[in-house]
């Protein structure tokens, strides 16, 4: 999304993580239900590791995963177990849908017989999505070509449950904007009694298509339509249905909505039983959230919990990616659930009664809960990530579920930096990953009670002990602007830095509500587009997190940018730069800025609004007109353009393009389904109008990541590096 960091930045980080997490041929772990073992793909086998000894058992071999008559084993992308553990559902031959590989083929492996059978084999190849076992393990349901199906594993009989699905009328999955901005992909849920399936239906028939033109793969251009509601356009209407497996009859829930403005349901689950659903209902402005219980027989709904915010309300998957694939935190046998809110100024956790009449604050203090790591109801604790002292770091805490305890730091005090934990369901073990700016990513399985490695090596602690801080080029600092805003930053000074010389500064920016760049983690300073060593060649490279970025500094820090994107965030960055320009070793004639997506927009706004500061800019895949981006993201942070059009004008780089003084390189892929290429052409027109000279690079049919096609990345990196060197030369003077 436009609200994501640069796709390549994420890719680089993910590669680093993968290299440290898993050996060659291994996949991520999947915890057993009891938490005393885990499963993973290892060398093509599906294996189980029993803890704490970490003893390995092959439960389905590569040979068993070879279909009859074939020479090769299935290339398993992911797998899941039936509730009784006797069957395994395998996901293979996957294909990408927008961001993730969510289409493919599915097979069921029977642990008792060793046999495997393909599911949905009469459907088009690699067209199945989100297949999952019924709770009783007897059936598998899936989406194919926008319709729901259920298959009986004993007989192989397939029943179609919906019949009206198409690109514009979507059952069991979502349109582009729900997927991009709410992370909604898997759009159906089995009932606990295995007799019903609850699902979303999205009606995008009245949502306008954005037409992307493919000019290179045939003699005549080909138009590729994507249903895409821009800011100001009404969302595609939703319905929540419950279909009976026996009759294939759907009963629709009576979820209220505004007939003109419409509304959203970004979360839906069964309410700890098979009689009711619970849904989160957001109004169009996304500043009002209501939790509704829906009777699946009558369809009647009742509101049990409501919250309002003067700015917007972040749904949980937006800040805790553990909930991207669904889930609801029921406790006390469905009598209560865990809920998060920023209503006291910080993101905290509450336990709420099923009827919504009673709530208890669980976490308390001047800090934000960054994510939920584990709910150990038996032990009486909730485990969560937070960083009360340093907003660039991340640590594991726990506190009593009854709200009567104080937060207890579990991450070792000698490991200052960024932690991540995949905690076992019983809270006894965890896969622990750690890094800081001078300690490479290190991963190990630990006993959570003593935080020691299960293999006796204690790799994380050893890595911290051996790491030499003096070998890192990164410096963290704080800068206070003339308006009293204190911002965190990092920078890398040139090798053989000479205080008496003046050096060029390159700012890396994002600035919006979906990008924290200043993190105490390994590789944070890496410029993936620069060919060479910036420090060795004589650049000061740095980044700052302004107000509005999603750092754990409280609600006010994050939400002060409401209706002010393109203004508050840009002013914070510029005023911080003014303070930095006072440093004696900064060459004010050589100041560059660059960013991708939201960072590209920030780059343009900084170049245009503060042309006397920033002399060179490289903007990639930027929003140039806030009205062109999708309604869920843009309206969440800016309001509806029909109600406050001037805010959209004031925040758009187009408004200030006439002020360009410096050197500008603008880069965009013509096949960008996220930030559309019309943003580039609008900017070009505006710059032409005022005779502003600049450089434009269009990458045909490349998407938001500009990653497709032979030689693309090499070309992009070469272009970036050469332009920066030519217009903001490195070296001290």
C-alpha positions as CSV (number, residue, x, y, z in Angstrom):
1,X,0.0,0.0,0.0
2,X,1.0,3.6,-0.3
3,X,1.0,3.5,3.4
4,X,3.7,0.8,3.4
5,X,7.4,1.3,3.5
6,X,9.3,0.8,0.3
7,X,8.6,-2.8,-0.8
8,X,12.3,-3.3,-1.4
9,X,13.2,-2.1,2.1
10,X,10.8,-4.7,3.5
11,X,12.2,-7.4,1.2
12,X,15.7,-6.7,2.3
13,X,14.7,-6.9,6.0
14,X,12.7,-10.1,5.4
15,X,15.7,-11.7,3.7
16,X,17.9,-10.8,6.7
17,X,15.3,-12.3,9.1
18,X,14.9,-15.4,7.0
19,X,18.6,-16.0,6.9
20,X,18.8,-15.8,10.6
21,X,15.6,-17.7,11.4
22,X,15.8,-20.8,9.3
23,X,18.4,-23.0,7.8
24,X,18.3,-23.8,4.1
25,X,15.3,-26.0,3.3
26,X,13.4,-25.1,6.5
27,X,10.3,-23.1,6.9
28,X,8.8,-21.1,9.8
29,X,7.5,-23.0,12.8
30,X,3.9,-24.0,13.6
31,X,3.2,-24.5,17.2
32,X,1.4,-27.6,18.4
33,X,-1.9,-26.8,20.2
34,X,-0.4,-27.8,23.6
35,X,2.7,-25.7,23.0
36,X,5.1,-28.6,23.9
37,X,6.2,-29.2,20.3
38,X,6.3,-27.5,16.9
39,X,6.2,-28.4,13.3
40,X,8.1,-27.2,10.2
41,X,9.1,-28.1,6.7
42,X,12.6,-29.4,6.8
43,X,14.3,-30.6,3.6
44,X,10.9,-31.3,2.0
45,X,9.7,-33.4,5.0
46,X,7.0,-32.2,7.5
47,X,8.7,-32.8,10.8
48,X,7.8,-32.4,14.5
49,X,10.2,-31.2,17.2
50,X,9.4,-32.2,20.8
51,X,10.4,-29.7,23.5
52,X,12.5,-29.1,25.5
53,X,14.8,-31.8,24.0
54,X,14.0,-30.6,20.5
55,X,13.9,-34.2,19.3
56,X,13.0,-34.5,15.6
57,X,10.4,-36.9,14.2
58,X,9.4,-37.0,10.5
59,X,5.6,-37.1,10.4
60,X,5.2,-36.9,6.6
61,X,8.2,-37.6,4.4
62,X,9.1,-36.1,1.1
63,X,8.5,-39.5,-0.5
64,X,5.0,-39.6,1.0
65,X,4.4,-36.1,-0.4
66,X,5.0,-37.3,-3.9
67,X,1.7,-37.9,-5.7
68,X,1.2,-41.2,-7.4
69,X,2.6,-41.3,-10.9
70,X,4.8,-38.2,-10.4
71,X,8.5,-37.9,-9.9
72,X,8.6,-34.8,-7.7
73,X,7.3,-34.2,-4.3
74,X,4.8,-31.4,-3.7
75,X,6.4,-28.1,-3.1
76,X,4.6,-27.3,0.1
77,X,4.2,-23.5,0.7
78,X,2.4,-23.9,4.0
79,X,0.3,-26.5,5.9
80,X,-2.3,-26.8,8.6
81,X,-3.6,-29.7,10.8
82,X,-7.1,-30.9,11.3
83,X,-8.3,-30.3,14.9
84,X,-7.6,-34.0,15.8
85,X,-4.2,-33.8,14.2
86,X,-4.9,-36.8,11.9
87,X,-4.9,-34.9,8.6
88,X,-2.7,-32.2,7.1
89,X,-3.9,-29.7,4.6
90,X,-1.1,-28.7,2.2
91,X,-0.9,-25.5,0.1
92,X,1.1,-25.9,-3.2
93,X,1.6,-24.3,-6.6
94,X,0.8,-20.9,-5.3
95,X,0.1,-17.7,-7.2
96,X,0.2,-14.1,-6.1
97,X,-2.9,-12.0,-5.6
98,X,-1.8,-8.4,-5.3
99,X,0.6,-8.7,-2.4
100,X,0.7,-12.3,-1.3
101,X,0.5,-15.8,-2.8
102,X,-3.1,-16.7,-1.8
103,X,-4.1,-18.8,-4.7
104,X,-2.9,-22.4,-5.3
105,X,-3.7,-26.1,-5.1
106,X,-4.5,-28.0,-1.9
107,X,-3.9,-31.5,-0.9
108,X,-4.9,-33.5,2.2
109,X,-2.4,-35.9,3.7
110,X,-3.8,-38.6,5.9
111,X,-1.4,-39.5,8.8
112,X,-3.0,-42.9,9.4
113,X,-2.8,-44.2,5.9
114,X,0.0,-42.1,4.4
115,X,-2.2,-41.2,1.4
116,X,-2.6,-37.8,-0.1
117,X,-5.5,-36.6,-2.2
118,X,-6.0,-33.3,-4.1
119,X,-8.9,-31.0,-3.1
120,X,-10.9,-29.2,-5.7
121,X,-9.2,-31.0,-8.5
122,X,-12.1,-30.2,-10.8
123,X,-11.6,-26.5,-10.3
124,X,-9.1,-24.5,-12.5
125,X,-5.5,-25.1,-11.5
126,X,-4.1,-23.0,-8.7
127,X,-7.5,-21.2,-8.2
128,X,-8.3,-22.3,-4.7
129,X,-8.0,-19.8,-1.8
130,X,-8.0,-20.1,2.0
131,X,-8.9,-23.8,2.2
132,X,-9.4,-25.0,5.7
133,X,-10.7,-28.1,7.6
134,X,-14.0,-28.1,9.3
135,X,-13.6,-28.4,13.0
136,X,-14.6,-32.0,12.9
137,X,-12.0,-32.7,10.3
138,X,-14.5,-34.3,7.8
139,X,-14.7,-31.5,5.2
140,X,-12.6,-28.8,3.6
141,X,-14.0,-25.5,2.5
142,X,-12.4,-23.1,0.0
143,X,-13.0,-20.2,-2.3
144,X,-12.5,-20.5,-6.1
145,X,-13.3,-17.8,-8.6
146,X,-15.2,-15.8,-6.0
147,X,-17.5,-18.6,-4.8
148,X,-17.5,-20.9,-1.8
149,X,-17.2,-24.6,-2.0
150,X,-17.1,-27.5,0.5
151,X,-15.7,-30.9,-0.1
152,X,-16.4,-34.1,1.8
153,X,-13.1,-35.9,2.5
154,X,-14.6,-39.4,2.7
155,X,-16.7,-39.3,-0.5
156,X,-14.9,-36.6,-2.5
157,X,-18.3,-34.9,-3.1
158,X,-18.1,-31.2,-3.8
159,X,-21.0,-28.8,-2.9
160,X,-21.1,-25.3,-4.3
161,X,-22.4,-22.9,-1.6
162,X,-22.6,-19.6,-3.5
163,X,-23.3,-19.2,-7.2
164,X,-23.2,-15.5,-8.0
165,X,-19.5,-14.7,-7.5
166,X,-17.5,-12.8,-10.1
167,X,-14.8,-10.1,-10.1
168,X,-17.3,-7.5,-9.0
169,X,-19.5,-9.6,-6.7
170,X,-17.2,-11.3,-4.3
171,X,-17.9,-14.2,-1.9
172,X,-15.5,-15.4,0.8
173,X,-12.7,-13.0,-0.1
174,X,-12.3,-9.3,-0.7
175,X,-11.9,-6.5,-3.2
176,X,-8.6,-4.7,-3.7
177,X,-9.0,-2.0,-1.1
178,X,-10.2,-4.2,1.8
179,X,-7.2,-6.4,1.2
180,X,-4.7,-3.5,0.9
181,X,-5.9,-1.4,3.8
182,X,-7.6,-3.8,6.3
183,X,-5.5,-6.8,5.4
184,X,-8.7,-8.7,4.8
185,X,-8.0,-11.7,2.5
186,X,-9.5,-14.8,4.0
187,X,-13.2,-14.0,4.0
188,X,-15.0,-17.1,5.6
189,X,-15.1,-18.9,8.9
190,X,-16.3,-22.4,9.8
191,X,-18.7,-22.6,12.8
192,X,-17.4,-24.6,15.7
193,X,-20.1,-27.3,15.1
194,X,-18.9,-27.7,11.4
195,X,-22.5,-27.2,10.1
196,X,-22.3,-23.5,8.9
197,X,-19.9,-21.1,7.3
198,X,-19.9,-17.4,7.9
199,X,-18.6,-15.2,5.1
200,X,-18.2,-11.8,3.7
201,X,-19.8,-10.7,0.4
202,X,-18.5,-7.6,-1.2
203,X,-20.6,-5.9,-3.9
204,X,-18.1,-3.9,-6.1
205,X,-20.5,-3.5,-9.1
206,X,-20.8,0.2,-8.6
207,X,-17.1,0.7,-7.7
208,X,-15.3,2.3,-10.6
209,X,-12.4,0.6,-12.2
210,X,-9.0,2.0,-12.6
211,X,-7.6,1.0,-16.0
212,X,-4.0,0.2,-16.1
213,X,-2.5,0.0,-19.6
214,X,-0.2,-2.7,-20.7
215,X,1.7,-1.3,-23.7
216,X,4.5,-3.8,-24.0
217,X,3.1,-7.4,-24.1
218,X,1.2,-7.0,-27.4
219,X,1.0,-4.8,-30.4
220,X,-2.2,-3.2,-29.2
221,X,-2.5,-1.8,-25.6
222,X,-4.4,-3.9,-23.2
223,X,-6.5,-2.3,-20.4
224,X,-6.4,-4.1,-17.0
225,X,-9.3,-3.1,-14.8
226,X,-9.0,-2.9,-11.0
227,X,-12.0,-2.0,-8.8
228,X,-10.6,0.9,-6.9
229,X,-12.6,3.4,-4.9
230,X,-10.6,6.6,-4.5
231,X,-11.1,9.1,-1.6
232,X,-14.5,10.5,-1.8
233,X,-16.1,7.5,-3.5
234,X,-18.4,5.3,-1.5
235,X,-17.1,1.9,-0.3
236,X,-18.3,-1.3,-1.9
237,X,-21.3,-2.5,0.2
238,X,-20.7,-5.6,2.3
239,X,-23.0,-8.3,3.6
240,X,-22.2,-10.9,6.2
241,X,-23.9,-14.2,5.5
242,X,-24.1,-17.6,7.2
243,X,-24.6,-20.5,4.9
244,X,-25.9,-23.9,6.0
245,X,-23.7,-26.7,4.7
246,X,-26.6,-29.1,4.3
247,X,-29.0,-26.8,2.4
248,X,-26.5,-24.3,0.9
249,X,-29.0,-21.6,2.0
250,X,-27.5,-18.3,3.2
251,X,-29.0,-16.3,6.0
252,X,-27.9,-12.6,6.0
253,X,-27.0,-10.7,9.1
254,X,-28.8,-7.4,9.6
255,X,-25.7,-5.3,10.1
256,X,-26.8,-1.6,9.9
257,X,-25.1,0.7,7.4
258,X,-25.4,4.3,6.1
259,X,-27.2,3.9,2.7
260,X,-25.3,6.9,1.3
261,X,-21.9,6.9,3.0
262,X,-21.8,3.1,3.5
263,X,-19.6,1.6,6.2
264,X,-17.1,-1.3,6.9
265,X,-16.9,-4.6,8.6
266,X,-13.1,-5.3,8.8
267,X,-13.4,-8.1,11.4
268,X,-15.8,-11.0,11.9
269,X,-15.6,-14.2,13.9
270,X,-17.8,-16.8,15.6
271,X,-18.7,-15.6,19.1
272,X,-17.2,-18.6,21.0
273,X,-20.0,-20.8,19.8
274,X,-22.2,-21.7,16.8
275,X,-25.2,-19.4,17.5
276,X,-23.7,-15.9,17.2
277,X,-21.1,-14.0,15.3
278,X,-19.2,-11.0,16.6
279,X,-18.3,-8.2,14.1
280,X,-16.5,-5.0,14.3
281,X,-18.5,-2.3,12.4
282,X,-16.7,0.9,11.4
283,X,-18.5,4.0,10.1
284,X,-17.3,5.6,6.9
285,X,-15.0,8.1,8.7
286,X,-13.5,5.2,10.7
287,X,-13.7,7.2,13.9
288,X,-16.6,5.2,15.3
289,X,-16.3,1.5,16.1
290,X,-19.1,-0.8,17.3
291,X,-19.0,-4.4,18.3
292,X,-22.1,-6.3,17.3
293,X,-23.3,-9.8,18.2
294,X,-25.3,-11.3,15.4
295,X,-27.9,-14.1,15.9
296,X,-27.2,-16.4,13.0
297,X,-30.7,-17.7,12.8
298,X,-32.7,-14.5,12.9
299,X,-29.9,-12.2,11.6
300,X,-30.7,-9.7,14.3
301,X,-27.8,-7.7,15.7
302,X,-27.2,-6.0,19.0
303,X,-24.5,-3.5,19.9
304,X,-22.4,-4.6,22.9
305,X,-19.5,-2.1,22.8
306,X,-18.9,1.2,21.2
307,X,-15.9,3.6,20.9
308,X,-15.3,6.9,19.2
309,X,-12.2,8.9,18.5
310,X,-11.8,12.5,17.3
311,X,-9.4,11.3,14.6
312,X,-9.6,7.6,13.7
313,X,-9.6,4.1,15.2
314,X,-7.0,1.6,14.2
315,X,-8.3,-1.9,13.9
316,X,-6.1,-4.5,15.6
317,X,-4.6,-6.1,12.4
318,X,-3.2,-2.6,11.5
319,X,-0.8,-2.7,14.4
320,X,-0.6,-6.4,15.3
321,X,0.0,-8.5,12.3
322,X,-0.8,-11.7,14.2
323,X,-4.4,-10.8,13.6
324,X,-4.2,-10.4,9.8
325,X,-5.6,-13.9,9.3
326,X,-8.4,-13.4,11.8
327,X,-9.0,-14.4,15.4
328,X,-10.7,-13.1,18.4
329,X,-9.4,-13.3,22.0
330,X,-12.1,-15.0,24.0
331,X,-11.5,-15.9,27.6
332,X,-13.4,-17.4,30.5
333,X,-15.2,-19.9,28.1
334,X,-16.6,-17.1,25.9
335,X,-17.9,-14.9,28.7
336,X,-15.2,-12.2,28.1
337,X,-12.8,-11.1,25.4
338,X,-9.6,-9.0,25.2
339,X,-9.9,-5.6,23.5
340,X,-7.5,-2.8,22.8
341,X,-8.2,0.9,22.9
342,X,-6.3,4.2,22.9
343,X,-9.1,6.0,24.8
344,X,-6.8,7.0,27.8
345,X,-4.2,8.4,25.5
346,X,-2.1,5.1,25.2
347,X,-2.9,1.8,23.5
348,X,-3.9,-0.5,26.3
349,X,-5.6,-3.8,26.7
350,X,-9.0,-4.4,28.4
351,X,-11.0,-7.4,29.2
352,X,-14.7,-6.9,28.2
353,X,-17.7,-8.9,29.3
354,X,-19.7,-10.6,26.5
355,X,-22.5,-8.2,26.9
356,X,-20.1,-5.2,27.0
357,X,-21.4,-4.0,30.3
358,X,-18.2,-4.5,32.2
359,X,-14.6,-3.8,31.3
360,X,-11.3,-4.1,33.2
361,X,-8.1,-2.3,32.3
362,X,-5.3,-5.0,32.1
363,X,-2.3,-2.9,31.1
364,X,-1.8,0.5,32.6
365,X,0.8,3.3,32.3
366,X,2.4,5.7,30.0
367,X,3.3,3.3,27.3
368,X,1.7,1.6,24.2
369,X,1.1,-2.1,23.8
370,X,2.8,-2.8,20.5
371,X,1.4,-6.3,20.0
372,X,-0.1,-9.2,21.9
373,X,2.3,-12.1,22.0
374,X,0.3,-14.7,24.0
375,X,-2.7,-15.0,26.3
376,X,-2.0,-17.7,28.9
377,X,-5.3,-17.9,30.6
378,X,-4.4,-21.0,32.6
379,X,-1.3,-19.2,34.0
380,X,-3.3,-15.9,34.4
381,X,-1.0,-13.8,32.3
382,X,-1.0,-11.8,29.1
383,X,2.2,-11.4,27.2
384,X,2.8,-8.3,25.1
385,X,5.4,-6.1,23.3
386,X,6.1,-2.6,24.5
387,X,8.9,-0.1,24.9
388,X,8.1,2.5,27.6
389,X,11.6,4.1,27.7
390,X,12.9,4.1,24.2
391,X,10.5,4.3,21.2
392,X,13.1,2.9,18.8
393,X,13.2,-0.4,20.6
394,X,10.8,-3.3,21.5
395,X,10.6,-5.7,24.5
396,X,8.5,-8.5,25.9
397,X,6.4,-7.9,29.0
398,X,3.7,-9.8,30.8
399,X,1.1,-8.7,33.3
400,X,-1.8,-10.4,35.2
401,X,-4.9,-11.0,33.2
402,X,-7.0,-9.7,36.0
403,X,-5.5,-6.2,35.7
404,X,-4.1,-6.2,39.2
405,X,-0.5,-6.7,38.4
406,X,2.3,-4.5,37.2
407,X,4.1,-5.0,33.9
408,X,7.0,-7.4,34.2
409,X,9.9,-7.1,31.8
410,X,10.8,-10.5,30.4
411,X,13.4,-9.5,27.8
412,X,16.9,-9.6,29.4
413,X,18.1,-6.2,30.5
414,X,21.5,-6.7,28.8
415,X,19.8,-7.1,25.4
416,X,19.0,-3.5,24.6
417,X,17.3,-3.3,21.1
418,X,14.5,-4.9,19.2
419,X,13.1,-8.2,20.2
420,X,10.5,-10.4,18.5
421,X,8.9,-13.5,20.0
422,X,6.8,-16.3,18.7
423,X,5.4,-17.6,22.0
424,X,4.1,-21.1,22.4
425,X,0.4,-21.4,23.3
426,X,1.3,-22.6,26.8
427,X,3.8,-19.7,27.3
428,X,6.6,-22.1,28.2
429,X,8.7,-21.7,25.0
430,X,9.3,-19.1,22.4
431,X,11.2,-18.5,19.2
432,X,13.2,-15.4,20.0
433,X,14.8,-13.0,17.5
434,X,16.9,-10.1,18.6
435,X,19.0,-7.4,17.0
436,X,20.2,-3.9,17.6
437,X,22.0,-1.5,15.4
438,X,25.4,-3.2,16.1
439,X,24.2,-6.8,16.7
440,X,23.1,-8.9,13.7
441,X,19.8,-10.7,13.8
442,X,20.1,-13.8,16.0
443,X,17.4,-16.4,16.5
444,X,16.9,-19.3,18.9
445,X,14.3,-21.4,20.7
446,X,14.2,-20.5,24.4
447,X,12.6,-21.5,27.6
448,X,10.5,-18.4,28.4
449,X,10.9,-18.8,32.2
450,X,14.7,-18.4,32.2
451,X,15.1,-17.0,28.7
452,X,17.8,-19.5,27.9
453,X,18.3,-21.4,24.7
454,X,16.9,-24.9,24.6
455,X,20.1,-26.3,23.0
456,X,22.3,-24.8,25.8
457,X,24.0,-22.4,23.4
458,X,22.2,-19.2,24.4
459,X,23.0,-17.8,21.0
460,X,21.3,-14.4,21.4
461,X,23.1,-13.6,24.7
462,X,26.4,-14.7,23.1
463,X,25.8,-12.5,20.1
464,X,25.1,-9.5,22.3
465,X,28.2,-10.2,24.4
466,X,30.5,-10.6,21.3
467,X,29.0,-7.6,19.4
468,X,31.3,-4.6,19.2
469,X,29.4,-1.3,19.3
470,X,32.4,0.6,18.2
471,X,32.3,-1.3,14.8
472,X,28.9,0.2,13.9
473,X,28.7,3.4,12.0
474,X,25.2,4.2,13.2
475,X,24.5,6.9,15.7
476,X,21.1,7.5,17.3
477,X,20.2,11.1,18.3
478,X,17.4,13.4,19.2
479,X,16.6,16.7,17.7
480,X,14.2,19.3,19.1
481,X,12.5,21.7,16.6
482,X,11.8,25.4,17.1
483,X,8.2,24.3,17.9
484,X,9.4,22.1,20.7
485,X,8.8,18.8,18.9
486,X,11.5,16.2,19.9
487,X,12.2,13.6,17.2
488,X,14.3,10.4,17.2
489,X,16.8,10.0,14.4
490,X,19.7,7.8,13.3
491,X,22.6,8.8,11.1
492,X,25.8,7.4,9.6
493,X,28.7,9.8,9.3
494,X,31.4,9.4,6.6
495,X,34.4,7.2,7.2
496,X,37.4,9.2,8.5
497,X,35.0,11.9,9.5
498,X,36.7,15.3,9.8
499,X,34.8,17.8,12.0
500,X,36.4,20.7,10.2
501,X,35.0,19.7,6.9
502,X,31.4,20.1,5.5
503,X,29.6,17.0,4.2
504,X,26.4,16.4,2.2
505,X,23.3,15.0,4.0
506,X,20.9,12.6,2.5
507,X,17.6,12.2,4.3
508,X,15.6,9.0,4.0
509,X,11.9,9.8,4.7
510,X,8.5,8.2,5.0
511,X,6.7,10.4,7.5
512,X,3.1,8.9,7.3
513,X,1.1,6.8,9.7
514,X,2.4,3.5,8.2
515,X,6.2,4.0,8.5
516,X,8.5,4.0,11.5
517,X,12.1,4.3,10.1
518,X,14.0,5.0,13.3
519,X,14.4,1.5,14.8
520,X,17.2,0.1,16.9
521,X,17.7,-2.9,14.7
522,X,20.5,-4.3,12.6
523,X,20.7,-2.9,9.1
524,X,18.4,0.0,9.7
525,X,20.9,2.3,7.9
526,X,21.1,0.2,4.8
527,X,20.3,2.1,1.6
528,X,19.2,-0.7,-0.7
529,X,19.2,1.5,-3.8
530,X,22.7,3.0,-3.4
531,X,25.4,1.1,-5.4
532,X,28.4,1.5,-3.2
533,X,29.2,2.6,0.4
534,X,27.7,5.9,1.3
535,X,29.9,6.4,4.4
536,X,33.1,5.4,2.5
537,X,32.2,7.8,-0.3
538,X,31.5,10.7,2.0
539,X,27.8,11.1,2.7
540,X,26.0,11.7,6.0
541,X,22.9,9.4,5.7
542,X,20.1,9.9,8.2
543,X,16.4,9.4,9.0
544,X,13.9,11.0,11.4
545,X,10.5,10.0,12.7
546,X,8.1,12.9,12.9
547,X,4.7,13.2,14.6
548,X,2.2,11.0,12.9
549,X,4.5,8.0,12.4
550,X,3.4,4.8,14.2
551,X,5.9,4.9,17.0
552,X,5.0,4.0,20.6
553,X,4.8,7.5,21.9
554,X,1.1,7.6,22.6
555,X,-2.1,8.5,20.8
556,X,-1.5,12.2,20.5
557,X,1.8,11.7,18.8
558,X,0.3,9.5,16.2
559,X,-3.0,11.3,15.6
560,X,-1.9,14.9,15.5
561,X,-1.7,14.5,11.7
562,X,-5.4,13.9,11.3
563,X,-6.5,16.0,8.3
564,X,-3.0,17.3,8.2
565,X,-1.0,14.8,6.2
566,X,1.3,16.8,3.9
567,X,1.4,19.6,6.5
568,X,2.3,18.6,10.1
569,X,4.5,15.7,9.1
570,X,6.3,17.8,6.5
571,X,6.8,20.8,8.8
572,X,8.2,18.5,11.5
573,X,10.7,17.1,9.1
574,X,11.7,20.5,7.7
575,X,12.1,22.1,11.1
576,X,14.2,19.2,12.3
577,X,16.4,19.6,9.1
578,X,16.8,23.3,9.9
579,X,18.3,22.3,13.3
580,X,20.6,19.8,11.6
581,X,21.7,22.4,9.1
582,X,23.1,24.4,12.0
583,X,25.7,21.6,12.7
584,X,29.1,22.9,11.7
585,X,30.0,19.9,9.5
586,X,26.8,20.0,7.4
587,X,27.1,21.4,3.9
588,X,23.8,23.3,3.4
589,X,24.3,23.5,-0.4
590,X,24.3,19.7,-0.6
591,X,21.1,18.5,1.1
592,X,19.2,15.6,-0.5
593,X,16.0,13.7,0.4
594,X,14.4,10.6,-1.0
595,X,11.6,8.2,-0.3
596,X,9.3,5.6,-1.7
597,X,5.5,5.6,-1.8
598,X,4.4,7.7,1.2
599,X,8.1,8.7,1.4
600,X,8.0,9.7,-2.2
601,X,5.1,12.0,-1.4
602,X,7.0,13.4,1.5
603,X,10.1,14.0,-0.7
604,X,8.0,16.0,-3.1
605,X,6.3,18.0,-0.4
606,X,9.7,18.8,1.2
607,X,11.2,19.8,-2.1
608,X,8.3,22.0,-3.0
609,X,7.3,23.5,0.4
610,X,10.9,24.0,1.7
611,X,12.9,24.5,-1.5
612,X,15.6,26.5,0.3
613,X,16.5,23.5,2.4
614,X,16.3,20.5,0.1
615,X,18.4,20.9,-3.0
616,X,18.1,17.4,-4.5
617,X,15.2,14.9,-4.3
618,X,14.5,11.4,-5.6
619,X,10.8,10.4,-5.3
620,X,9.6,6.9,-6.1
621,X,5.9,5.9,-6.7
622,X,4.5,8.9,-4.9
623,X,1.0,10.2,-4.3
624,X,1.0,13.6,-5.9
625,X,-2.7,14.4,-5.4
626,X,-4.3,13.1,-2.2
627,X,-7.6,12.7,-4.1
628,X,-6.2,9.9,-6.2
629,X,-5.6,7.4,-3.4
630,X,-8.0,4.8,-2.0
631,X,-10.8,5.8,0.3
632,X,-10.0,3.5,3.2
633,X,-6.5,4.8,3.7
634,X,-6.9,8.4,2.7
635,X,-10.3,9.1,4.5
636,X,-9.0,7.4,7.7
637,X,-6.3,10.0,8.1
638,X,-7.7,12.9,6.1
639,X,-11.5,12.8,6.5
640,X,-13.9,12.9,3.5
641,X,-12.9,15.3,0.7
642,X,-16.5,16.4,0.4
643,X,-16.4,17.7,3.9
644,X,-12.9,19.2,4.0
645,X,-11.6,19.6,0.5
646,X,-9.0,22.2,1.4
647,X,-7.1,19.8,3.6
648,X,-6.6,17.5,0.6
649,X,-5.4,20.5,-1.4
650,X,-3.0,21.7,1.3
651,X,-1.5,18.2,1.7
652,X,-1.0,17.4,-2.0
653,X,2.5,17.9,-3.5
654,X,0.8,19.2,-6.7
655,X,-0.3,22.3,-4.8
656,X,3.3,23.4,-4.3
657,X,5.0,22.0,-7.4
658,X,5.5,25.6,-8.8
659,X,8.0,26.2,-6.0
660,X,10.5,23.7,-7.2
661,X,14.1,25.1,-7.2
662,X,16.3,22.0,-6.9
663,X,17.1,18.8,-8.8
664,X,14.2,16.4,-8.9
665,X,14.2,12.8,-10.2
666,X,10.7,11.2,-10.3
667,X,10.3,7.4,-10.7
668,X,7.1,5.4,-11.2
669,X,5.9,2.1,-12.5
670,X,3.1,2.3,-15.1
671,X,1.6,-0.9,-13.8
672,X,1.3,0.3,-10.2
673,X,-2.1,-1.0,-9.0
674,X,-1.5,0.8,-5.6
675,X,-0.3,4.3,-6.3
676,X,-1.5,4.7,-9.9
677,X,0.6,6.2,-12.6
678,X,-1.8,9.1,-13.2
679,X,-0.1,10.6,-10.2
680,X,3.1,10.9,-12.3
681,X,1.3,12.5,-15.2
682,X,-0.5,15.0,-13.0
683,X,2.8,16.0,-11.5
684,X,4.5,16.2,-14.9
685,X,1.7,18.5,-16.2
686,X,2.0,20.8,-13.2
687,X,5.8,21.1,-13.5
688,X,5.5,21.7,-17.2
689,X,3.0,24.5,-16.6
690,X,5.6,26.4,-14.5
691,X,8.6,25.5,-16.7
692,X,10.2,23.5,-13.9
693,X,12.9,21.2,-15.2
694,X,13.1,17.7,-13.8
695,X,13.9,14.1,-14.7
696,X,11.3,11.4,-15.1
697,X,11.8,7.6,-15.3
698,X,8.8,5.4,-16.0
699,X,9.1,1.7,-15.7
700,X,6.6,-0.1,-18.1
701,X,4.1,-2.4,-16.4
702,X,6.1,-2.5,-13.1
703,X,4.0,-2.4,-10.0
704,X,4.5,-0.5,-6.8
705,X,7.6,-2.4,-5.9
706,X,9.2,-1.8,-9.4
707,X,10.6,-5.3,-9.1
708,X,9.3,-7.1,-12.2
709,X,11.3,-7.7,-15.4
710,X,14.8,-8.6,-16.2
711,X,17.4,-6.1,-15.1
712,X,14.9,-3.8,-13.4
713,X,16.5,-3.5,-10.0
714,X,20.0,-3.0,-11.4
715,X,18.7,-0.2,-13.7
716,X,16.8,1.5,-10.8
717,X,19.7,1.3,-8.5
718,X,22.1,2.6,-11.1
719,X,19.7,5.5,-11.9
720,X,19.3,6.4,-8.3
721,X,23.1,6.3,-7.5
722,X,24.2,8.2,-10.5
723,X,21.6,10.9,-10.0
724,X,22.5,11.4,-6.4
725,X,26.2,11.6,-7.1
726,X,25.7,14.0,-10.0
727,X,23.5,16.4,-8.2
728,X,24.6,16.0,-4.6
729,X,28.3,15.0,-4.8
730,X,29.8,13.1,-1.9
731,X,32.8,14.0,0.1
732,X,34.0,16.5,2.6
733,X,35.0,20.0,1.6
